[in-house]
Amino acid sequence: MQRTLMCLLIGKLGYEAIPAEDGEQALDLVQSTDAQILISDLHMPGLNGIELTQEVRKLNLDHYIHIIMITGRDDEEDRSKALEAGVDDFMSKGHNPTMLTARIRAATRLIHHEMELADRNRILKEAKDRIEDDLRAAASAQRSLLPQLEDQILGFRVSSAFVPSAIVSGDMFGCFALSDERLGFYAVDVSGHGVRASLLSVAIGHLITPDYFRNAITSEDGGNDLAAMVSALNKRFFSFESDEYFTMFCGVIDKTTGKLDFCQAGHPSPLFLGPKGTVQVIGDGGFPVGILNSAEFENESFQFDEGGLFIMCSDAAIEATNETERPFGLRRLQELVESNADSPACSMPKTIVSALTAWRGGVPLEDDLTVVSIERTIE
């Protein structure tokens, strides 16, 4: 009688009521129909109202079921248990059309709101998927600019490892023959992450071709002036309207003499593993590119002995933190290189990546990581 009367009242409100004789039948109907509101008595044979609610909440449905529980006026303990089980609202026993209307209208508003949120989430997800597809395409195009450094160039064995922290990266590097006797190389790390950093790194990668590098570093007397190229890049990319900048390390190695001319612009100092297994830090920092229009950059030189290994890492290597927020640090990086002095030089980038992965406990790096190693082989 109560079920029949309630169905009549619900029908007059413009809804379709689907009666169930007990909790088990109600559970079946919830799964086999598109019903979104469940009105249940607390006390029923078989599954009671709380048990029915618990079973409904276990279902993997594509929509939410708004559950209204009918209880006695003073069943506070039962209501508490019902809330814990997942009941949304309550009605007191008795034929009160006004109360029933209010409860169903409130449930309907919540359902409509949920449907609107679901539509918005669907639209956002579709937009997110399109953006991620575009970013993956951009990342593929960006990585095509990065050289596949596992090769011999002018008697130097060059190897690299690249681990982006996101889909796109702010790192860029290059290594190429400038002549039959000179090897040129550079590494760039753009500040920040994401699309803005990647666009700037791609612009730099397009700009610094072997021809550009060769022309930009050649002084009037035919010598190497790496600082001139860095100064030109600083003027080109400096802007009062932007806070973007990048660090850079670039150099030229003479194949015959082993002299390394370089300019360091805020990039982490490289390491040099000598033939005797000692590790040396090269450079002392310098000023980043694109921050100050009047910044000055300096040329420096270093003797690259035969059998030595030159290693450049972006700042992700020394700044990578473990679970206790301790950074990997320069000293630990030096010790890692020194302890692997007898390993093949070409494996050093992968060794560093593996050590950082272990240091992070498998958690992805928060910054892009680039490792480039250059070995001057013994002739």
ZAPAKOL-908998 format. One record per residue (C-alpha): residue in one letter; x, y, z. Coordinates in steps of 0.05 Angstrom, whole numbers, plus 5000, padded with zeros to 4 digits. Last residue first. Layout:
BEGIN
<rec><res>A</res><u>X</u><v>Y</v><w>Z</w></rec>
...
//
This chain:
BEGIN
<rec><res>E</res><u>6908</u><v>5150</v><w>4373</w></rec>
<rec><res>I</res><u>6879</u><v>5156</v><w>4443</w></rec>
<rec><res>T</res><u>6806</u><v>5175</v><w>4443</w></rec>
<rec><res>R</res><u>6783</u><v>5243</v><w>4466</w></rec>
<rec><res>E</res><u>6717</u><v>5225</v><w>4501</w></rec>
<rec><res>I</res><u>6657</u><v>5272</v><w>4499</w></rec>
<rec><res>S</res><u>6599</u><v>5260</v><w>4546</w></rec>
<rec><res>V</res><u>6530</u><v>5292</v><w>4543</w></rec>
<rec><res>V</res><u>6478</u><v>5287</v><w>4598</w></rec>
<rec><res>T</res><u>6412</u><v>5322</v><w>4592</w></rec>
<rec><res>L</res><u>6359</u><v>5321</v><w>4646</w></rec>
<rec><res>D</res><u>6294</u><v>5360</v><w>4645</w></rec>
<rec><res>D</res><u>6268</u><v>5381</v><w>4713</w></rec>
<rec><res>E</res><u>6224</u><v>5350</v><w>4766</w></rec>
<rec><res>L</res><u>6253</u><v>5281</v><w>4755</w></rec>
<rec><res>P</res><u>6206</u><v>5222</v><w>4755</w></rec>
<rec><res>V</res><u>6200</u><v>5182</v><w>4820</w></rec>
<rec><res>G</res><u>6238</u><v>5116</v><w>4815</w></rec>
<rec><res>G</res><u>6268</u><v>5122</v><w>4884</w></rec>
<rec><res>R</res><u>6296</u><v>5191</v><w>4866</w></rec>
<rec><res>W</res><u>6367</u><v>5169</v><w>4882</w></rec>
<rec><res>A</res><u>6356</u><v>5105</v><w>4842</w></rec>
<rec><res>T</res><u>6334</u><v>5146</v><w>4781</w></rec>
<rec><res>L</res><u>6392</u><v>5193</v><w>4792</w></rec>
<rec><res>A</res><u>6442</u><v>5134</v><w>4792</w></rec>
<rec><res>S</res><u>6410</u><v>5105</v><w>4729</w></rec>
<rec><res>V</res><u>6414</u><v>5171</v><w>4693</w></rec>
<rec><res>I</res><u>6488</u><v>5179</v><w>4712</w></rec>
<rec><res>T</res><u>6504</u><v>5109</v><w>4688</w></rec>
<rec><res>K</res><u>6466</u><v>5121</v><w>4623</w></rec>
<rec><res>P</res><u>6509</u><v>5183</v><w>4610</w></rec>
<rec><res>M</res><u>6574</u><v>5145</v><w>4628</w></rec>
<rec><res>S</res><u>6563</u><v>5085</v><w>4583</w></rec>
<rec><res>C</res><u>6602</u><v>5114</v><w>4524</w></rec>
<rec><res>A</res><u>6663</u><v>5121</v><w>4568</w></rec>
<rec><res>P</res><u>6667</u><v>5046</v><w>4579</w></rec>
<rec><res>S</res><u>6674</u><v>5033</v><w>4654</w></rec>
<rec><res>D</res><u>6742</u><v>5041</v><w>4688</w></rec>
<rec><res>A</res><u>6727</u><v>5112</v><w>4714</w></rec>
<rec><res>N</res><u>6661</u><v>5089</v><w>4743</w></rec>
<rec><res>S</res><u>6678</u><v>5107</v><w>4815</w></rec>
<rec><res>E</res><u>6705</u><v>5174</v><w>4792</w></rec>
<rec><res>V</res><u>6641</u><v>5192</v><w>4756</w></rec>
<rec><res>L</res><u>6598</u><v>5174</v><w>4816</w></rec>
<rec><res>E</res><u>6644</u><v>5211</v><w>4864</w></rec>
<rec><res>Q</res><u>6639</u><v>5273</v><w>4821</w></rec>
<rec><res>L</res><u>6563</u><v>5268</v><w>4819</w></rec>
<rec><res>R</res><u>6562</u><v>5260</v><w>4895</w></rec>
<rec><res>R</res><u>6604</u><v>5323</v><w>4902</w></rec>
<rec><res>L</res><u>6561</u><v>5362</v><w>4854</w></rec>
<rec><res>G</res><u>6496</u><v>5350</v><w>4891</w></rec>
<rec><res>F</res><u>6443</u><v>5295</v><w>4892</w></rec>
<rec><res>P</res><u>6398</u><v>5342</v><w>4930</w></rec>
<rec><res>R</res><u>6368</u><v>5320</v><w>4997</w></rec>
<rec><res>E</res><u>6292</u><v>5328</v><w>5000</w></rec>
<rec><res>T</res><u>6284</u><v>5267</v><w>5046</w></rec>
<rec><res>E</res><u>6252</u><v>5226</v><w>4990</w></rec>
<rec><res>N</res><u>6311</u><v>5242</v><w>4943</w></rec>
<rec><res>T</res><u>6325</u><v>5308</v><w>4909</w></rec>
<rec><res>A</res><u>6351</u><v>5321</v><w>4838</w></rec>
<rec><res>E</res><u>6388</u><v>5388</v><w>4839</w></rec>
<rec><res>I</res><u>6456</u><v>5361</v><w>4818</w></rec>
<rec><res>A</res><u>6431</u><v>5323</v><w>4757</w></rec>
<rec><res>A</res><u>6372</u><v>5368</v><w>4740</w></rec>
<rec><res>D</res><u>6423</u><v>5425</v><w>4731</w></rec>
<rec><res>S</res><u>6440</u><v>5400</v><w>4661</w></rec>
<rec><res>C</res><u>6499</u><v>5353</v><w>4656</w></rec>
<rec><res>M</res><u>6563</u><v>5360</v><w>4615</w></rec>
<rec><res>I</res><u>6617</u><v>5307</v><w>4618</w></rec>
<rec><res>F</res><u>6687</u><v>5311</v><w>4586</w></rec>
<rec><res>L</res><u>6726</u><v>5245</v><w>4585</w></rec>
<rec><res>G</res><u>6802</u><v>5241</v><w>4580</w></rec>
<rec><res>G</res><u>6840</u><v>5189</v><w>4540</w></rec>
<rec><res>E</res><u>6880</u><v>5242</v><w>4505</w></rec>
<rec><res>D</res><u>6885</u><v>5305</v><w>4546</w></rec>
<rec><res>F</res><u>6835</u><v>5362</v><w>4540</w></rec>
<rec><res>Q</res><u>6875</u><v>5423</v><w>4563</w></rec>
<rec><res>F</res><u>6828</u><v>5479</v><w>4584</w></rec>
<rec><res>S</res><u>6809</u><v>5547</v><w>4559</w></rec>
<rec><res>E</res><u>6767</u><v>5606</v><w>4579</w></rec>
<rec><res>N</res><u>6729</u><v>5660</v><w>4541</w></rec>
<rec><res>E</res><u>6687</u><v>5708</v><w>4582</w></rec>
<rec><res>F</res><u>6617</u><v>5736</v><w>4579</w></rec>
<rec><res>E</res><u>6591</u><v>5805</v><w>4595</w></rec>
<rec><res>A</res><u>6519</u><v>5822</v><w>4612</w></rec>
<rec><res>S</res><u>6494</u><v>5889</v><w>4585</w></rec>
<rec><res>N</res><u>6426</u><v>5863</v><w>4564</w></rec>
<rec><res>L</res><u>6415</u><v>5827</v><w>4630</w></rec>
<rec><res>I</res><u>6372</u><v>5765</v><w>4637</w></rec>
<rec><res>G</res><u>6376</u><v>5734</v><w>4567</w></rec>
<rec><res>V</res><u>6435</u><v>5687</v><w>4575</w></rec>
<rec><res>P</res><u>6457</u><v>5665</v><w>4644</w></rec>
<rec><res>F</res><u>6521</u><v>5695</v><w>4677</w></rec>
<rec><res>G</res><u>6584</u><v>5655</v><w>4690</w></rec>
<rec><res>G</res><u>6592</u><v>5592</v><w>4730</w></rec>
<rec><res>D</res><u>6663</u><v>5575</v><w>4751</w></rec>
<rec><res>G</res><u>6691</u><v>5531</v><w>4696</w></rec>
<rec><res>I</res><u>6713</u><v>5457</v><w>4694</w></rec>
<rec><res>V</res><u>6708</u><v>5412</v><w>4755</w></rec>
<rec><res>Q</res><u>6762</u><v>5358</v><w>4756</w></rec>
<rec><res>V</res><u>6756</u><v>5283</v><w>4766</w></rec>
<rec><res>T</res><u>6817</u><v>5238</v><w>4774</w></rec>
<rec><res>G</res><u>6819</u><v>5171</v><w>4738</w></rec>
<rec><res>K</res><u>6890</u><v>5174</v><w>4710</w></rec>
<rec><res>P</res><u>6866</u><v>5190</v><w>4640</w></rec>
<rec><res>G</res><u>6827</u><v>5250</v><w>4667</w></rec>
<rec><res>L</res><u>6753</u><v>5252</v><w>4681</w></rec>
<rec><res>F</res><u>6732</u><v>5323</v><w>4666</w></rec>
<rec><res>L</res><u>6667</u><v>5348</v><w>4697</w></rec>
<rec><res>P</res><u>6623</u><v>5403</v><w>4670</w></rec>
<rec><res>S</res><u>6604</u><v>5465</v><w>4710</w></rec>
<rec><res>P</res><u>6529</u><v>5476</v><w>4713</w></rec>
<rec><res>H</res><u>6506</u><v>5528</v><w>4661</w></rec>
<rec><res>G</res><u>6506</u><v>5601</v><w>4682</w></rec>
<rec><res>A</res><u>6539</u><v>5624</v><w>4617</w></rec>
<rec><res>Q</res><u>6603</u><v>5584</v><w>4608</w></rec>
<rec><res>C</res><u>6648</u><v>5599</v><w>4549</w></rec>
<rec><res>F</res><u>6697</u><v>5549</v><w>4521</w></rec>
<rec><res>D</res><u>6764</u><v>5537</v><w>4486</w></rec>
<rec><res>L</res><u>6788</u><v>5465</v><w>4494</w></rec>
<rec><res>K</res><u>6860</u><v>5452</v><w>4471</w></rec>
<rec><res>G</res><u>6871</u><v>5379</v><w>4453</w></rec>
<rec><res>T</res><u>6928</u><v>5398</v><w>4407</w></rec>
<rec><res>T</res><u>6909</u><v>5357</v><w>4346</w></rec>
<rec><res>K</res><u>6834</u><v>5352</v><w>4350</w></rec>
<rec><res>D</res><u>6824</u><v>5423</v><w>4374</w></rec>
<rec><res>I</res><u>6763</u><v>5426</v><w>4418</w></rec>
<rec><res>V</res><u>6711</u><v>5482</v><w>4413</w></rec>
<rec><res>G</res><u>6663</u><v>5499</v><w>4469</w></rec>
<rec><res>C</res><u>6594</u><v>5519</v><w>4491</w></rec>
<rec><res>F</res><u>6559</u><v>5519</v><w>4558</w></rec>
<rec><res>M</res><u>6492</u><v>5553</v><w>4565</w></rec>
<rec><res>T</res><u>6440</u><v>5576</v><w>4614</w></rec>
<rec><res>F</res><u>6373</u><v>5602</v><w>4591</w></rec>
<rec><res>Y</res><u>6328</u><v>5662</v><w>4601</w></rec>
<rec><res>E</res><u>6255</u><v>5679</v><w>4600</w></rec>
<rec><res>D</res><u>6231</u><v>5738</v><w>4642</w></rec>
<rec><res>S</res><u>6198</u><v>5773</v><w>4583</w></rec>
<rec><res>E</res><u>6176</u><v>5844</v><w>4569</w></rec>
<rec><res>F</res><u>6246</u><v>5875</v><w>4577</w></rec>
<rec><res>S</res><u>6272</u><v>5827</v><w>4526</w></rec>
<rec><res>F</res><u>6339</u><v>5792</v><w>4518</w></rec>
<rec><res>F</res><u>6339</u><v>5737</v><w>4465</w></rec>
<rec><res>R</res><u>6381</u><v>5769</v><w>4410</w></rec>
<rec><res>K</res><u>6426</u><v>5809</v><w>4456</w></rec>
<rec><res>N</res><u>6443</u><v>5748</v><w>4497</w></rec>
<rec><res>L</res><u>6452</u><v>5705</v><w>4434</w></rec>
<rec><res>A</res><u>6503</u><v>5756</v><w>4408</w></rec>
<rec><res>S</res><u>6539</u><v>5756</v><w>4474</w></rec>
<rec><res>V</res><u>6542</u><v>5679</v><w>4474</w></rec>
<rec><res>M</res><u>6571</u><v>5681</v><w>4403</w></rec>
<rec><res>A</res><u>6624</u><v>5732</v><w>4423</w></rec>
<rec><res>A</res><u>6641</u><v>5693</v><w>4486</w></rec>
<rec><res>L</res><u>6659</u><v>5633</v><w>4443</w></rec>
<rec><res>D</res><u>6715</u><v>5672</v><w>4409</w></rec>
<rec><res>N</res><u>6758</u><v>5620</v><w>4375</w></rec>
<rec><res>G</res><u>6815</u><v>5646</v><w>4332</w></rec>
<rec><res>G</res><u>6815</u><v>5669</v><w>4259</w></rec>
<rec><res>D</res><u>6847</u><v>5737</v><w>4273</w></rec>
<rec><res>E</res><u>6780</u><v>5772</v><w>4265</w></rec>
<rec><res>S</res><u>6746</u><v>5723</v><w>4313</w></rec>
<rec><res>T</res><u>6708</u><v>5661</v><w>4293</w></rec>
<rec><res>I</res><u>6655</u><v>5643</v><w>4344</w></rec>
<rec><res>A</res><u>6593</u><v>5667</v><w>4307</w></rec>
<rec><res>N</res><u>6614</u><v>5641</v><w>4239</w></rec>
<rec><res>R</res><u>6628</u><v>5570</v><w>4262</w></rec>
<rec><res>F</res><u>6566</u><v>5567</v><w>4306</w></rec>
<rec><res>Y</res><u>6520</u><v>5594</v><w>4252</w></rec>
<rec><res>D</res><u>6549</u><v>5545</v><w>4201</w></rec>
<rec><res>P</res><u>6543</u><v>5486</v><w>4249</w></rec>
<rec><res>T</res><u>6471</u><v>5506</v><w>4263</w></rec>
<rec><res>I</res><u>6452</u><v>5545</v><w>4325</w></rec>
<rec><res>L</res><u>6387</u><v>5578</v><w>4303</w></rec>
<rec><res>H</res><u>6341</u><v>5519</v><w>4297</w></rec>
<rec><res>G</res><u>6363</u><v>5492</v><w>4365</w></rec>
<rec><res>I</res><u>6355</u><v>5560</v><w>4397</w></rec>
<rec><res>A</res><u>6284</u><v>5566</v><w>4370</w></rec>
<rec><res>V</res><u>6270</u><v>5495</v><w>4394</w></rec>
<rec><res>S</res><u>6295</u><v>5513</v><w>4464</w></rec>
<rec><res>L</res><u>6251</u><v>5575</v><w>4465</w></rec>
<rec><res>L</res><u>6190</u><v>5535</v><w>4445</w></rec>
<rec><res>S</res><u>6206</u><v>5482</v><w>4496</w></rec>
<rec><res>A</res><u>6211</u><v>5532</v><w>4553</w></rec>
<rec><res>R</res><u>6143</u><v>5562</v><w>4535</w></rec>
<rec><res>V</res><u>6111</u><v>5494</v><w>4526</w></rec>
<rec><res>G</res><u>6130</u><v>5463</v><w>4592</w></rec>
<rec><res>H</res><u>6184</u><v>5479</v><w>4642</w></rec>
<rec><res>G</res><u>6221</u><v>5538</v><w>4671</w></rec>
<rec><res>S</res><u>6290</u><v>5565</v><w>4653</w></rec>
<rec><res>V</res><u>6319</u><v>5540</v><w>4587</w></rec>
<rec><res>D</res><u>6379</u><v>5493</v><w>4591</w></rec>
<rec><res>V</res><u>6427</u><v>5498</v><w>4533</w></rec>
<rec><res>A</res><u>6486</u><v>5453</v><w>4516</w></rec>
<rec><res>Y</res><u>6539</u><v>5467</v><w>4463</w></rec>
<rec><res>F</res><u>6590</u><v>5432</v><w>4419</w></rec>
<rec><res>G</res><u>6643</u><v>5447</v><w>4366</w></rec>
<rec><res>L</res><u>6697</u><v>5398</v><w>4343</w></rec>
<rec><res>R</res><u>6756</u><v>5428</v><w>4306</w></rec>
<rec><res>E</res><u>6809</u><v>5396</v><w>4262</w></rec>
<rec><res>D</res><u>6774</u><v>5376</v><w>4197</w></rec>
<rec><res>S</res><u>6728</u><v>5435</v><w>4205</w></rec>
<rec><res>L</res><u>6669</u><v>5455</v><w>4249</w></rec>
<rec><res>A</res><u>6651</u><v>5382</v><w>4264</w></rec>
<rec><res>F</res><u>6587</u><v>5376</v><w>4304</w></rec>
<rec><res>C</res><u>6557</u><v>5371</v><w>4374</w></rec>
<rec><res>G</res><u>6489</u><v>5397</v><w>4395</w></rec>
<rec><res>F</res><u>6446</u><v>5409</v><w>4456</w></rec>
<rec><res>M</res><u>6376</u><v>5430</v><w>4475</w></rec>
<rec><res>D</res><u>6338</u><v>5427</v><w>4541</w></rec>
<rec><res>G</res><u>6271</u><v>5461</v><w>4554</w></rec>
<rec><res>S</res><u>6230</u><v>5398</v><w>4544</w></rec>
<rec><res>V</res><u>6163</u><v>5374</v><w>4519</w></rec>
<rec><res>I</res><u>6122</u><v>5316</v><w>4547</w></rec>
<rec><res>A</res><u>6147</u><v>5331</v><w>4617</w></rec>
<rec><res>S</res><u>6210</u><v>5317</v><w>4657</w></rec>
<rec><res>P</res><u>6249</u><v>5302</v><w>4594</w></rec>
<rec><res>V</res><u>6305</u><v>5250</v><w>4600</w></rec>
<rec><res>F</res><u>6362</u><v>5257</v><w>4549</w></rec>
<rec><res>A</res><u>6425</u><v>5214</v><w>4549</w></rec>
<rec><res>S</res><u>6487</u><v>5228</v><w>4508</w></rec>
<rec><res>S</res><u>6549</u><v>5198</v><w>4477</w></rec>
<rec><res>V</res><u>6607</u><v>5227</v><w>4436</w></rec>
<rec><res>R</res><u>6671</u><v>5189</v><w>4420</w></rec>
<rec><res>F</res><u>6721</u><v>5239</v><w>4393</w></rec>
<rec><res>G</res><u>6766</u><v>5221</v><w>4334</w></rec>
<rec><res>L</res><u>6737</u><v>5274</v><w>4288</w></rec>
<rec><res>I</res><u>6666</u><v>5253</v><w>4307</w></rec>
<rec><res>Q</res><u>6653</u><v>5181</v><w>4330</w></rec>
<rec><res>D</res><u>6581</u><v>5166</v><w>4347</w></rec>
<rec><res>E</res><u>6528</u><v>5155</v><w>4398</w></rec>
<rec><res>L</res><u>6499</u><v>5225</v><w>4397</w></rec>
<rec><res>Q</res><u>6432</u><v>5222</v><w>4364</w></rec>
<rec><res>P</res><u>6428</u><v>5297</v><w>4354</w></rec>
<rec><res>L</res><u>6368</u><v>5334</v><w>4383</w></rec>
<rec><res>L</res><u>6326</u><v>5367</v><w>4329</w></rec>
<rec><res>S</res><u>6284</u><v>5304</v><w>4321</w></rec>
<rec><res>R</res><u>6270</u><v>5309</v><w>4395</w></rec>
<rec><res>Q</res><u>6232</u><v>5374</v><w>4383</w></rec>
<rec><res>A</res><u>6189</u><v>5344</v><w>4328</w></rec>
<rec><res>S</res><u>6171</u><v>5285</v><w>4372</w></rec>
<rec><res>A</res><u>6157</u><v>5333</v><w>4430</w></rec>
<rec><res>A</res><u>6112</u><v>5375</v><w>4385</w></rec>
<rec><res>A</res><u>6073</u><v>5314</v><w>4364</w></rec>
<rec><res>R</res><u>6067</u><v>5293</v><w>4436</w></rec>
<rec><res>L</res><u>6045</u><v>5364</v><w>4454</w></rec>
<rec><res>D</res><u>5992</u><v>5363</v><w>4399</w></rec>
<rec><res>D</res><u>5965</u><v>5296</v><w>4424</w></rec>
<rec><res>E</res><u>5967</u><v>5325</v><w>4495</w></rec>
<rec><res>I</res><u>5927</u><v>5386</v><w>4472</w></rec>
<rec><res>R</res><u>5876</u><v>5342</v><w>4437</w></rec>
<rec><res>D</res><u>5869</u><v>5297</v><w>4499</w></rec>
<rec><res>K</res><u>5861</u><v>5358</v><w>4543</w></rec>
<rec><res>A</res><u>5807</u><v>5386</v><w>4498</w></rec>
<rec><res>E</res><u>5770</u><v>5319</v><w>4500</w></rec>
<rec><res>K</res><u>5780</u><v>5316</v><w>4575</w></rec>
<rec><res>L</res><u>5754</u><v>5387</v><w>4583</w></rec>
<rec><res>I</res><u>5692</u><v>5371</v><w>4541</w></rec>
<rec><res>R</res><u>5679</u><v>5308</v><w>4581</w></rec>
<rec><res>N</res><u>5690</u><v>5345</v><w>4646</w></rec>
<rec><res>R</res><u>5641</u><v>5398</v><w>4624</w></rec>
<rec><res>D</res><u>5590</u><v>5345</v><w>4605</w></rec>
<rec><res>A</res><u>5601</u><v>5309</v><w>4672</w></rec>
<rec><res>L</res><u>5593</u><v>5375</v><w>4709</w></rec>
<rec><res>E</res><u>5528</u><v>5388</v><w>4673</w></rec>
<rec><res>M</res><u>5504</u><v>5318</v><w>4690</w></rec>
<rec><res>E</res><u>5524</u><v>5328</v><w>4763</w></rec>
<rec><res>H</res><u>5484</u><v>5393</v><w>4765</w></rec>
<rec><res>H</res><u>5425</u><v>5358</v><w>4735</w></rec>
<rec><res>I</res><u>5430</u><v>5303</v><w>4787</w></rec>
<rec><res>L</res><u>5436</u><v>5353</v><w>4844</w></rec>
<rec><res>R</res><u>5375</u><v>5391</v><w>4819</w></rec>
<rec><res>T</res><u>5337</u><v>5325</v><w>4813</w></rec>
<rec><res>A</res><u>5355</u><v>5305</v><w>4884</w></rec>
<rec><res>A</res><u>5328</u><v>5371</v><w>4910</w></rec>
<rec><res>R</res><u>5264</u><v>5363</v><w>4869</w></rec>
<rec><res>I</res><u>5256</u><v>5292</v><w>4897</w></rec>
<rec><res>R</res><u>5265</u><v>5314</v><w>4969</w></rec>
<rec><res>A</res><u>5219</u><v>5374</v><w>4963</w></rec>
<rec><res>T</res><u>5165</u><v>5333</v><w>4928</w></rec>
<rec><res>L</res><u>5167</u><v>5279</v><w>4981</w></rec>
<rec><res>M</res><u>5163</u><v>5330</v><w>5037</w></rec>
<rec><res>T</res><u>5103</u><v>5363</v><w>5005</w></rec>
<rec><res>P</res><u>5069</u><v>5296</v><w>4991</w></rec>
<rec><res>N</res><u>5072</u><v>5276</v><w>5064</w></rec>
<rec><res>H</res><u>5046</u><v>5206</v><w>5073</w></rec>
<rec><res>G</res><u>5083</u><v>5181</v><w>5135</w></rec>
<rec><res>K</res><u>5153</u><v>5158</v><w>5151</w></rec>
<rec><res>S</res><u>5206</u><v>5211</v><w>5156</w></rec>
<rec><res>M</res><u>5248</u><v>5226</v><w>5095</w></rec>
<rec><res>F</res><u>5324</u><v>5225</v><w>5092</w></rec>
<rec><res>D</res><u>5380</u><v>5247</v><w>5045</w></rec>
<rec><res>D</res><u>5445</u><v>5225</v><w>5012</w></rec>
<rec><res>V</res><u>5455</u><v>5154</v><w>5039</w></rec>
<rec><res>G</res><u>5527</u><v>5129</v><w>5031</w></rec>
<rec><res>A</res><u>5537</u><v>5074</v><w>5083</w></rec>
<rec><res>E</res><u>5565</u><v>5124</v><w>5133</w></rec>
<rec><res>L</res><u>5502</u><v>5166</v><w>5124</w></rec>
<rec><res>A</res><u>5459</u><v>5104</v><w>5137</w></rec>
<rec><res>K</res><u>5497</u><v>5088</v><w>5201</w></rec>
<rec><res>S</res><u>5484</u><v>5158</v><w>5227</w></rec>
<rec><res>R</res><u>5411</u><v>5155</v><w>5206</w></rec>
<rec><res>D</res><u>5403</u><v>5089</v><w>5244</w></rec>
<rec><res>E</res><u>5433</u><v>5121</v><w>5307</w></rec>
<rec><res>E</res><u>5387</u><v>5181</v><w>5300</w></rec>
<rec><res>D</res><u>5324</u><v>5140</v><w>5291</w></rec>
<rec><res>D</res><u>5278</u><v>5192</v><w>5323</w></rec>
<rec><res>R</res><u>5234</u><v>5211</v><w>5265</w></rec>
<rec><res>G</res><u>5229</u><v>5141</v><w>5237</w></rec>
<rec><res>T</res><u>5265</u><v>5127</v><w>5172</w></rec>
<rec><res>I</res><u>5256</u><v>5131</v><w>5097</w></rec>
<rec><res>M</res><u>5323</u><v>5135</v><w>5061</w></rec>
<rec><res>I</res><u>5335</u><v>5177</v><w>4999</w></rec>
<rec><res>I</res><u>5392</u><v>5152</v><w>4954</w></rec>
<rec><res>H</res><u>5419</u><v>5192</v><w>4895</w></rec>
<rec><res>I</res><u>5450</u><v>5142</v><w>4847</w></rec>
<rec><res>Y</res><u>5510</u><v>5171</v><w>4809</w></rec>
<rec><res>H</res><u>5523</u><v>5154</v><w>4736</w></rec>
<rec><res>D</res><u>5569</u><v>5108</v><w>4696</w></rec>
<rec><res>L</res><u>5558</u><v>5052</v><w>4746</w></rec>
<rec><res>N</res><u>5612</u><v>5009</v><w>4778</w></rec>
<rec><res>L</res><u>5570</u><v>4982</v><w>4835</w></rec>
<rec><res>K</res><u>5598</u><v>4982</v><w>4906</w></rec>
<rec><res>R</res><u>5556</u><v>5042</v><w>4926</w></rec>
<rec><res>V</res><u>5494</u><v>5003</v><w>4908</w></rec>
<rec><res>E</res><u>5514</u><v>4946</v><w>4953</w></rec>
<rec><res>Q</res><u>5526</u><v>4992</v><w>5012</w></rec>
<rec><res>T</res><u>5459</u><v>5026</v><w>5001</w></rec>
<rec><res>L</res><u>5422</u><v>4960</v><w>4999</w></rec>
<rec><res>E</res><u>5456</u><v>4939</v><w>5064</w></rec>
<rec><res>I</res><u>5434</u><v>5005</v><w>5096</w></rec>
<rec><res>G</res><u>5362</u><v>4998</v><w>5071</w></rec>
<rec><res>N</res><u>5354</u><v>4925</v><w>5092</w></rec>
<rec><res>L</res><u>5372</u><v>4868</v><w>5044</w></rec>
<rec><res>G</res><u>5328</u><v>4808</v><w>5058</w></rec>
<rec><res>P</res><u>5265</u><v>4836</v><w>5089</w></rec>
<rec><res>M</res><u>5261</u><v>4912</v><w>5094</w></rec>
<rec><res>H</res><u>5273</u><v>4964</v><w>5149</w></rec>
<rec><res>L</res><u>5306</u><v>5029</v><w>5125</w></rec>
<rec><res>D</res><u>5255</u><v>5042</v><w>5070</w></rec>
<rec><res>S</res><u>5285</u><v>5060</v><w>5003</w></rec>
<rec><res>I</res><u>5278</u><v>5116</v><w>4953</w></rec>
<rec><res>L</res><u>5330</u><v>5108</v><w>4898</w></rec>
<rec><res>I</res><u>5341</u><v>5165</v><w>4849</w></rec>
<rec><res>Q</res><u>5382</u><v>5157</v><w>4784</w></rec>
<rec><res>A</res><u>5343</u><v>5102</v><w>4749</w></rec>
<rec><res>D</res><u>5373</u><v>5083</v><w>4682</w></rec>
<rec><res>T</res><u>5350</u><v>5011</v><w>4688</w></rec>
<rec><res>S</res><u>5383</u><v>4943</v><w>4694</w></rec>
<rec><res>Q</res><u>5433</u><v>4957</v><w>4750</w></rec>
<rec><res>V</res><u>5387</u><v>4997</v><w>4795</w></rec>
<rec><res>L</res><u>5332</u><v>4946</v><w>4779</w></rec>
<rec><res>D</res><u>5375</u><v>4888</v><w>4805</w></rec>
<rec><res>L</res><u>5390</u><v>4925</v><w>4870</w></rec>
<rec><res>A</res><u>5316</u><v>4941</v><w>4879</w></rec>
<rec><res>Q</res><u>5299</u><v>4867</v><w>4870</w></rec>
<rec><res>E</res><u>5348</u><v>4850</v><w>4925</w></rec>
<rec><res>G</res><u>5322</u><v>4905</v><w>4971</w></rec>
<rec><res>D</res><u>5249</u><v>4884</v><w>4968</w></rec>
<rec><res>E</res><u>5185</u><v>4889</v><w>4928</w></rec>
<rec><res>A</res><u>5212</u><v>4940</v><w>4878</w></rec>
<rec><res>P</res><u>5170</u><v>4994</v><w>4845</w></rec>
<rec><res>I</res><u>5195</u><v>5034</v><w>4785</w></rec>
<rec><res>A</res><u>5168</u><v>5105</v><w>4788</w></rec>
<rec><res>E</res><u>5171</u><v>5148</v><w>4725</w></rec>
<rec><res>Y</res><u>5173</u><v>5221</v><w>4743</w></rec>
<rec><res>G</res><u>5125</u><v>5278</v><w>4726</w></rec>
<rec><res>L</res><u>5108</u><v>5298</v><w>4797</w></rec>
<rec><res>K</res><u>5041</u><v>5261</v><w>4790</w></rec>
<rec><res>G</res><u>5081</u><v>5197</v><w>4777</w></rec>
<rec><res>I</res><u>5119</u><v>5206</v><w>4843</w></rec>
<rec><res>L</res><u>5053</u><v>5212</v><w>4881</w></rec>
<rec><res>L</res><u>5025</u><v>5149</v><w>4848</w></rec>
<rec><res>C</res><u>5090</u><v>5111</v><w>4862</w></rec>
<rec><res>M</res><u>5087</u><v>5132</v><w>4934</w></rec>
<rec><res>L</res><u>5015</u><v>5106</v><w>4941</w></rec>
<rec><res>T</res><u>5034</u><v>5039</v><w>4911</w></rec>
<rec><res>R</res><u>5095</u><v>5031</v><w>4956</w></rec>
<rec><res>Q</res><u>5055</u><v>5049</v><w>5018</w></rec>
<rec><res>M</res><u>5000</u><v>5000</v><w>5000</w></rec>
//
